[in-house]
Amino acid sequence: MIFIPGLEQLNVDEDMWSHVTEMAQQRRVDDEVLLDVQHRAAQSGRWDVVYAISVLAGLETSVLIDAENVISIDWGTSGFVQLSPPVGCVAPFKLWVHTHPGFSAYWSGTDTRSLSIGVGIVEKAMVLGSPGVKCAHNATMLPLTEDTARIASNGPLNDWSDEEIISWEDWYGSNLNTEEVRA
């Protein structure tokens, strides 16, 4: 079992977390309790919990928060999950978060294709990896300065910021006590 500080913020006790870790290790990512904890974590901006569940399952997961704060969770394979809004989601999407369990936080080819397509409908994207959290903000929806690093120098990826990875240690220092949605 992975120790996660502050689970009480999510009303998750030791027995519930033990159940979630067991289900994740068995790749039973459709388990109601696991999905409930993942939803609570996303709602509270506890991306460490989302990432830990993904690592335990050895599968990529995706969280999408729509314009009305509706949270959609999707699971993929060990190396692939794409941006795929479910029917009924309302654009523009506030946030798309996905994981690279056990690997670096970077914008893969699949990720950059999703960001290119999502340039008109996604405000912010995050990838969670072993070193920490990598963010990108969409310049067509959120103000960015001209000197902000971009994922690409031209095309739709030029509208996305290319931000440095925030280490998990620094992320904990800035986010562990917050209870608001990080969108």
PyRosetta script that sets phi, psi and omega in degrees:
from pyrosetta import init, pose_from_sequence

init()
pose = pose_from_sequence("MIFIPGLEQLNVDEDMWSHVTEMAQQRRVDDEVLLDVQHRAAQSGRWDVVYAISVLAGLETSVLIDAENVISIDWGTSGFVQLSPPVGCVAPFKLWVHTHPGFSAYWSGTDTRSLSIGVGIVEKAMVLGSPGVKCAHNATMLPLTEDTARIASNGPLNDWSDEEIISWEDWYGSNLNTEEVRA")
pose.set_psi(1, 138.8)
pose.set_omega(1, 177.2)
pose.set_phi(2, -88.9)
pose.set_psi(2, 131.2)
pose.set_omega(2, 176.2)
pose.set_phi(3, -80.6)
pose.set_psi(3, 129.0)
pose.set_omega(3, 177.2)
pose.set_phi(4, -124.2)
pose.set_psi(4, 119.8)
pose.set_omega(4, 178.7)
pose.set_phi(5, -70.4)
pose.set_psi(5, 150.7)
pose.set_omega(5, 171.8)
pose.set_phi(6, 73.3)
pose.set_psi(6, 21.5)
pose.set_omega(6, 179.1)
pose.set_phi(7, -62.7)
pose.set_psi(7, -22.7)
pose.set_omega(7, 178.2)
pose.set_phi(8, -62.0)
pose.set_psi(8, -24.5)
pose.set_omega(8, 175.3)
pose.set_phi(9, -60.6)
pose.set_psi(9, -26.5)
pose.set_omega(9, -178.7)
pose.set_phi(10, -99.7)
pose.set_psi(10, 6.1)
pose.set_omega(10, -174.0)
pose.set_phi(11, 57.6)
pose.set_psi(11, 42.2)
pose.set_omega(11, 177.6)
pose.set_phi(12, -112.4)
pose.set_psi(12, 117.5)
pose.set_omega(12, 179.0)
pose.set_phi(13, -92.7)
pose.set_psi(13, 177.3)
pose.set_omega(13, -175.9)
pose.set_phi(14, -61.4)
pose.set_psi(14, -40.0)
pose.set_omega(14, 179.4)
pose.set_phi(15, -65.0)
pose.set_psi(15, -42.2)
pose.set_omega(15, 179.8)
pose.set_phi(16, -65.3)
pose.set_psi(16, -44.6)
pose.set_omega(16, 179.7)
pose.set_phi(17, -63.7)
pose.set_psi(17, -38.8)
pose.set_omega(17, 177.4)
pose.set_phi(18, -61.0)
pose.set_psi(18, -42.4)
pose.set_omega(18, 177.6)
pose.set_phi(19, -62.3)
pose.set_psi(19, -45.8)
pose.set_omega(19, -179.1)
pose.set_phi(20, -61.0)
pose.set_psi(20, -45.5)
pose.set_omega(20, -178.4)
pose.set_phi(21, -65.3)
pose.set_psi(21, -37.7)
pose.set_omega(21, 178.1)
pose.set_phi(22, -65.1)
pose.set_psi(22, -45.5)
pose.set_omega(22, 179.3)
pose.set_phi(23, -62.8)
pose.set_psi(23, -41.9)
pose.set_omega(23, 179.9)
pose.set_phi(24, -62.8)
pose.set_psi(24, -45.6)
pose.set_omega(24, -179.4)
pose.set_phi(25, -62.5)
pose.set_psi(25, -27.7)
pose.set_omega(25, 176.7)
pose.set_phi(26, -88.8)
pose.set_psi(26, 2.6)
pose.set_omega(26, -177.8)
pose.set_phi(27, 58.6)
pose.set_psi(27, 32.1)
pose.set_omega(27, 175.7)
pose.set_phi(28, -93.7)
pose.set_psi(28, 64.2)
pose.set_omega(28, -173.0)
pose.set_phi(29, -77.4)
pose.set_psi(29, 0.6)
pose.set_omega(29, 173.5)
pose.set_phi(30, -95.8)
pose.set_psi(30, 4.5)
pose.set_omega(30, 178.6)
pose.set_phi(31, -62.0)
pose.set_psi(31, 133.1)
pose.set_omega(31, -176.1)
pose.set_phi(32, -59.9)
pose.set_psi(32, -41.7)
pose.set_omega(32, -178.6)
pose.set_phi(33, -67.9)
pose.set_psi(33, -44.4)
pose.set_omega(33, 177.8)
pose.set_phi(34, -58.2)
pose.set_psi(34, -48.3)
pose.set_omega(34, -179.5)
pose.set_phi(35, -64.9)
pose.set_psi(35, -35.4)
pose.set_omega(35, 177.7)
pose.set_phi(36, -64.5)
pose.set_psi(36, -44.6)
pose.set_omega(36, 178.9)
pose.set_phi(37, -66.0)
pose.set_psi(37, -41.4)
pose.set_omega(37, 177.9)
pose.set_phi(38, -62.4)
pose.set_psi(38, -40.4)
pose.set_omega(38, 178.0)
pose.set_phi(39, -64.3)
pose.set_psi(39, -46.2)
pose.set_omega(39, 177.8)
pose.set_phi(40, -59.2)
pose.set_psi(40, -42.5)
pose.set_omega(40, -179.9)
pose.set_phi(41, -62.5)
pose.set_psi(41, -45.6)
pose.set_omega(41, 179.7)
pose.set_phi(42, -63.6)
pose.set_psi(42, -42.3)
pose.set_omega(42, -179.7)
pose.set_phi(43, -61.5)
pose.set_psi(43, -32.9)
pose.set_omega(43, -178.0)
pose.set_phi(44, -97.3)
pose.set_psi(44, 3.4)
pose.set_omega(44, -179.2)
pose.set_phi(45, 69.4)
pose.set_psi(45, 26.0)
pose.set_omega(45, 179.3)
pose.set_phi(46, -91.3)
pose.set_psi(46, 73.2)
pose.set_omega(46, -175.9)
pose.set_phi(47, -68.1)
pose.set_psi(47, -20.3)
pose.set_omega(47, 174.7)
pose.set_phi(48, -63.3)
pose.set_psi(48, -38.1)
pose.set_omega(48, 179.3)
pose.set_phi(49, -69.3)
pose.set_psi(49, -45.2)
pose.set_omega(49, 177.9)
pose.set_phi(50, -58.5)
pose.set_psi(50, -45.0)
pose.set_omega(50, -179.3)
pose.set_phi(51, -65.7)
pose.set_psi(51, -42.9)
pose.set_omega(51, -179.3)
pose.set_phi(52, -60.7)
pose.set_psi(52, -42.4)
pose.set_omega(52, 178.3)
pose.set_phi(53, -62.8)
pose.set_psi(53, -41.8)
pose.set_omega(53, 179.0)
pose.set_phi(54, -62.3)
pose.set_psi(54, -44.2)
pose.set_omega(54, 178.9)
pose.set_phi(55, -62.2)
pose.set_psi(55, -45.2)
pose.set_omega(55, -179.7)
pose.set_phi(56, -61.6)
pose.set_psi(56, -38.0)
pose.set_omega(56, 179.7)
pose.set_phi(57, -79.0)
pose.set_psi(57, -22.6)
pose.set_omega(57, -175.2)
pose.set_phi(58, 68.6)
pose.set_psi(58, 27.8)
pose.set_omega(58, -178.2)
pose.set_phi(59, -131.1)
pose.set_psi(59, 148.1)
pose.set_omega(59, 173.5)
pose.set_phi(60, -77.1)
pose.set_psi(60, 145.3)
pose.set_omega(60, 175.8)
pose.set_phi(61, -131.0)
pose.set_psi(61, 157.1)
pose.set_omega(61, -178.5)
pose.set_phi(62, -131.9)
pose.set_psi(62, 138.6)
pose.set_omega(62, 175.5)
pose.set_phi(63, -124.6)
pose.set_psi(63, 129.9)
pose.set_omega(63, 179.2)
pose.set_phi(64, -123.2)
pose.set_psi(64, 127.4)
pose.set_omega(64, 177.2)
pose.set_phi(65, -112.1)
pose.set_psi(65, 119.7)
pose.set_omega(65, -174.1)
pose.set_phi(66, -88.5)
pose.set_psi(66, -175.2)
pose.set_omega(66, -175.7)
pose.set_phi(67, -62.3)
pose.set_psi(67, -22.6)
pose.set_omega(67, -179.5)
pose.set_phi(68, -104.5)
pose.set_psi(68, 17.1)
pose.set_omega(68, -179.7)
pose.set_phi(69, 66.0)
pose.set_psi(69, 20.7)
pose.set_omega(69, 174.3)
pose.set_phi(70, -77.1)
pose.set_psi(70, 130.2)
pose.set_omega(70, -176.9)
pose.set_phi(71, -101.4)
pose.set_psi(71, 126.9)
pose.set_omega(71, 176.3)
pose.set_phi(72, -117.2)
pose.set_psi(72, 134.6)
pose.set_omega(72, -178.9)
pose.set_phi(73, -117.3)
pose.set_psi(73, 135.3)
pose.set_omega(73, 179.2)
pose.set_phi(74, -133.4)
pose.set_psi(74, 148.7)
pose.set_omega(74, 176.2)
pose.set_phi(75, -120.8)
pose.set_psi(75, 144.7)
pose.set_omega(75, 179.4)
pose.set_phi(76, -121.3)
pose.set_psi(76, -144.1)
pose.set_omega(76, 179.8)
pose.set_phi(77, -100.6)
pose.set_psi(77, -170.8)
pose.set_omega(77, 178.9)
pose.set_phi(78, -68.1)
pose.set_psi(78, -17.4)
pose.set_omega(78, -178.2)
pose.set_phi(79, -136.3)
pose.set_psi(79, 15.4)
pose.set_omega(79, -175.5)
pose.set_phi(80, -157.1)
pose.set_psi(80, 125.6)
pose.set_omega(80, 165.2)
pose.set_phi(81, -149.6)
pose.set_psi(81, 138.0)
pose.set_omega(81, -176.1)
pose.set_phi(82, -116.5)
pose.set_psi(82, 164.8)
pose.set_omega(82, 173.9)
pose.set_phi(83, -72.6)
pose.set_psi(83, 110.4)
pose.set_omega(83, -178.8)
pose.set_phi(84, -141.7)
pose.set_psi(84, 90.7)
pose.set_omega(84, -179.0)
pose.set_phi(85, -63.9)
pose.set_psi(85, 131.7)
pose.set_omega(85, 177.0)
pose.set_phi(86, -72.0)
pose.set_psi(86, 158.7)
pose.set_omega(86, 177.3)
pose.set_phi(87, -58.3)
pose.set_psi(87, 134.7)
pose.set_omega(87, 178.2)
pose.set_phi(88, 100.0)
pose.set_psi(88, -12.9)
pose.set_omega(88, 176.7)
pose.set_phi(89, -68.6)
pose.set_psi(89, 148.0)
pose.set_omega(89, -177.2)
pose.set_phi(90, -110.0)
pose.set_psi(90, 122.0)
pose.set_omega(90, 176.9)
pose.set_phi(91, -87.1)
pose.set_psi(91, 157.1)
pose.set_omega(91, 3.0)
pose.set_phi(92, -77.6)
pose.set_psi(92, 148.9)
pose.set_omega(92, -179.7)
pose.set_phi(93, -82.4)
pose.set_psi(93, 134.0)
pose.set_omega(93, -179.1)
pose.set_phi(94, -72.9)
pose.set_psi(94, -37.5)
pose.set_omega(94, -172.5)
pose.set_phi(95, -156.6)
pose.set_psi(95, 137.1)
pose.set_omega(95, 169.4)
pose.set_phi(96, -122.1)
pose.set_psi(96, 121.7)
pose.set_omega(96, 178.9)
pose.set_phi(97, -121.8)
pose.set_psi(97, 136.0)
pose.set_omega(97, 172.5)
pose.set_phi(98, -144.5)
pose.set_psi(98, 167.6)
pose.set_omega(98, -172.7)
pose.set_phi(99, -115.7)
pose.set_psi(99, 154.1)
pose.set_omega(99, 167.2)
pose.set_phi(100, -123.1)
pose.set_psi(100, 82.0)
pose.set_omega(100, -171.8)
pose.set_phi(101, -60.7)
pose.set_psi(101, 117.9)
pose.set_omega(101, 177.5)
pose.set_phi(102, 81.1)
pose.set_psi(102, 1.6)
pose.set_omega(102, -178.0)
pose.set_phi(103, -121.6)
pose.set_psi(103, 179.6)
pose.set_omega(103, -177.8)
pose.set_phi(104, -69.2)
pose.set_psi(104, 157.2)
pose.set_omega(104, 172.5)
pose.set_phi(105, -90.4)
pose.set_psi(105, 106.7)
pose.set_omega(105, -178.6)
pose.set_phi(106, -152.5)
pose.set_psi(106, 165.9)
pose.set_omega(106, 178.8)
pose.set_phi(107, -92.9)
pose.set_psi(107, 101.0)
pose.set_omega(107, -179.6)
pose.set_phi(108, -72.2)
pose.set_psi(108, 174.4)
pose.set_omega(108, 176.4)
pose.set_phi(109, -58.5)
pose.set_psi(109, -43.3)
pose.set_omega(109, 177.4)
pose.set_phi(110, -63.3)
pose.set_psi(110, -41.6)
pose.set_omega(110, 180.0)
pose.set_phi(111, -62.7)
pose.set_psi(111, -46.2)
pose.set_omega(111, -177.3)
pose.set_phi(112, -68.0)
pose.set_psi(112, -32.2)
pose.set_omega(112, 174.0)
pose.set_phi(113, -63.9)
pose.set_psi(113, -43.5)
pose.set_omega(113, 178.8)
pose.set_phi(114, -63.8)
pose.set_psi(114, -41.8)
pose.set_omega(114, 178.9)
pose.set_phi(115, -66.1)
pose.set_psi(115, -37.7)
pose.set_omega(115, 177.6)
pose.set_phi(116, -61.5)
pose.set_psi(116, -44.8)
pose.set_omega(116, 178.6)
pose.set_phi(117, -68.5)
pose.set_psi(117, -36.7)
pose.set_omega(117, -175.2)
pose.set_phi(118, -84.8)
pose.set_psi(118, 3.5)
pose.set_omega(118, -174.8)
pose.set_phi(119, -57.2)
pose.set_psi(119, -30.9)
pose.set_omega(119, -179.9)
pose.set_phi(120, -91.3)
pose.set_psi(120, -5.1)
pose.set_omega(120, -173.8)
pose.set_phi(121, -134.4)
pose.set_psi(121, -3.7)
pose.set_omega(121, -178.4)
pose.set_phi(122, -121.8)
pose.set_psi(122, 125.2)
pose.set_omega(122, -178.9)
pose.set_phi(123, -79.0)
pose.set_psi(123, -42.2)
pose.set_omega(123, -173.8)
pose.set_phi(124, -145.0)
pose.set_psi(124, 145.2)
pose.set_omega(124, 177.1)
pose.set_phi(125, -131.4)
pose.set_psi(125, 149.5)
pose.set_omega(125, 177.2)
pose.set_phi(126, -138.5)
pose.set_psi(126, 143.0)
pose.set_omega(126, 170.4)
pose.set_phi(127, -122.1)
pose.set_psi(127, 132.6)
pose.set_omega(127, -178.2)
pose.set_phi(128, -105.3)
pose.set_psi(128, 124.5)
pose.set_omega(128, 179.9)
pose.set_phi(129, -136.7)
pose.set_psi(129, -177.7)
pose.set_omega(129, -175.7)
pose.set_phi(130, -61.0)
pose.set_psi(130, -35.2)
pose.set_omega(130, 179.4)
pose.set_phi(131, -80.1)
pose.set_psi(131, -18.9)
pose.set_omega(131, -178.8)
pose.set_phi(132, 151.2)
pose.set_psi(132, -146.5)
pose.set_omega(132, -171.2)
pose.set_phi(133, -112.9)
pose.set_psi(133, 131.4)
pose.set_omega(133, 175.4)
pose.set_phi(134, -118.3)
pose.set_psi(134, 129.1)
pose.set_omega(134, -177.3)
pose.set_phi(135, -114.3)
pose.set_psi(135, 156.8)
pose.set_omega(135, 170.7)
pose.set_phi(136, -143.5)
pose.set_psi(136, 134.4)
pose.set_omega(136, 177.1)
pose.set_phi(137, -110.2)
pose.set_psi(137, 144.0)
pose.set_omega(137, -176.8)
pose.set_phi(138, -90.9)
pose.set_psi(138, 113.8)
pose.set_omega(138, -177.6)
pose.set_phi(139, -65.3)
pose.set_psi(139, -19.7)
pose.set_omega(139, 178.7)
pose.set_phi(140, -77.4)
pose.set_psi(140, -12.5)
pose.set_omega(140, -177.8)
pose.set_phi(141, -124.4)
pose.set_psi(141, -25.0)
pose.set_omega(141, -178.2)
pose.set_phi(142, -127.1)
pose.set_psi(142, 140.8)
pose.set_omega(142, -178.0)
pose.set_phi(143, -68.4)
pose.set_psi(143, 131.1)
pose.set_omega(143, 174.7)
pose.set_phi(144, -128.7)
pose.set_psi(144, 148.6)
pose.set_omega(144, 176.9)
pose.set_phi(145, -78.2)
pose.set_psi(145, 159.6)
pose.set_omega(145, -179.6)
pose.set_phi(146, -65.3)
pose.set_psi(146, -26.4)
pose.set_omega(146, -178.9)
pose.set_phi(147, -89.5)
pose.set_psi(147, 5.3)
pose.set_omega(147, 176.4)
pose.set_phi(148, -67.3)
pose.set_psi(148, 130.7)
pose.set_omega(148, 176.9)
pose.set_phi(149, -60.7)
pose.set_psi(149, 142.4)
pose.set_omega(149, -178.9)
pose.set_phi(150, -118.8)
pose.set_psi(150, 156.1)
pose.set_omega(150, 179.6)
pose.set_phi(151, -63.6)
pose.set_psi(151, -37.2)
pose.set_omega(151, 177.6)
pose.set_phi(152, -140.0)
pose.set_psi(152, 159.6)
pose.set_omega(152, -177.7)
pose.set_phi(153, -84.2)
pose.set_psi(153, -11.0)
pose.set_omega(153, 177.3)
pose.set_phi(154, -153.5)
pose.set_psi(154, 172.2)
pose.set_omega(154, -179.1)
pose.set_phi(155, 75.4)
pose.set_psi(155, -171.5)
pose.set_omega(155, -175.8)
pose.set_phi(156, -62.9)
pose.set_psi(156, -27.1)
pose.set_omega(156, 179.8)
pose.set_phi(157, -72.3)
pose.set_psi(157, -13.6)
pose.set_omega(157, 174.1)
pose.set_phi(158, -69.6)
pose.set_psi(158, -18.0)
pose.set_omega(158, 178.1)
pose.set_phi(159, -83.2)
pose.set_psi(159, -5.4)
pose.set_omega(159, -178.7)
pose.set_phi(160, -108.1)
pose.set_psi(160, 131.2)
pose.set_omega(160, 175.6)
pose.set_phi(161, -69.7)
pose.set_psi(161, 151.8)
pose.set_omega(161, 177.5)
pose.set_phi(162, -118.5)
pose.set_psi(162, 89.3)
pose.set_omega(162, -171.8)
pose.set_phi(163, -91.8)
pose.set_psi(163, 154.8)
pose.set_omega(163, 178.5)
pose.set_phi(164, -66.4)
pose.set_psi(164, 153.8)
pose.set_omega(164, 175.6)
pose.set_phi(165, -69.7)
pose.set_psi(165, 133.8)
pose.set_omega(165, 172.9)
pose.set_phi(166, -94.3)
pose.set_psi(166, 118.1)
pose.set_omega(166, -178.4)
pose.set_phi(167, -61.6)
pose.set_psi(167, 153.3)
pose.set_omega(167, 178.4)
pose.set_phi(168, -58.8)
pose.set_psi(168, -37.4)
pose.set_omega(168, 178.7)
pose.set_phi(169, -60.2)
pose.set_psi(169, -47.6)
pose.set_omega(169, 178.2)
pose.set_phi(170, -66.9)
pose.set_psi(170, -37.7)
pose.set_omega(170, 178.7)
pose.set_phi(171, -60.9)
pose.set_psi(171, -45.7)
pose.set_omega(171, 177.8)
pose.set_phi(172, -59.5)
pose.set_psi(172, -42.4)
pose.set_omega(172, -179.4)
pose.set_phi(173, -61.1)
pose.set_psi(173, -31.2)
pose.set_omega(173, -177.7)
pose.set_phi(174, -95.2)
pose.set_psi(174, -21.8)
pose.set_omega(174, -167.9)
pose.set_phi(175, -124.0)
pose.set_psi(175, -12.6)
pose.set_omega(175, -171.0)
pose.set_phi(176, -62.4)
pose.set_psi(176, -31.5)
pose.set_omega(176, -176.1)
pose.set_phi(177, -94.4)
pose.set_psi(177, 1.9)
pose.set_omega(177, 179.6)
pose.set_phi(178, -85.8)
pose.set_psi(178, 149.4)
pose.set_omega(178, -179.6)
pose.set_phi(179, -124.1)
pose.set_psi(179, 3.6)
pose.set_omega(179, -178.5)
pose.set_phi(180, -89.7)
pose.set_psi(180, 159.7)
pose.set_omega(180, 175.5)
pose.set_phi(181, -66.1)
pose.set_psi(181, 132.6)
pose.set_omega(181, 179.4)
pose.set_phi(182, -93.2)
pose.set_psi(182, 79.8)
pose.set_omega(182, -179.7)
pose.set_phi(183, -123.3)
pose.dump_pdb("model.pdb")
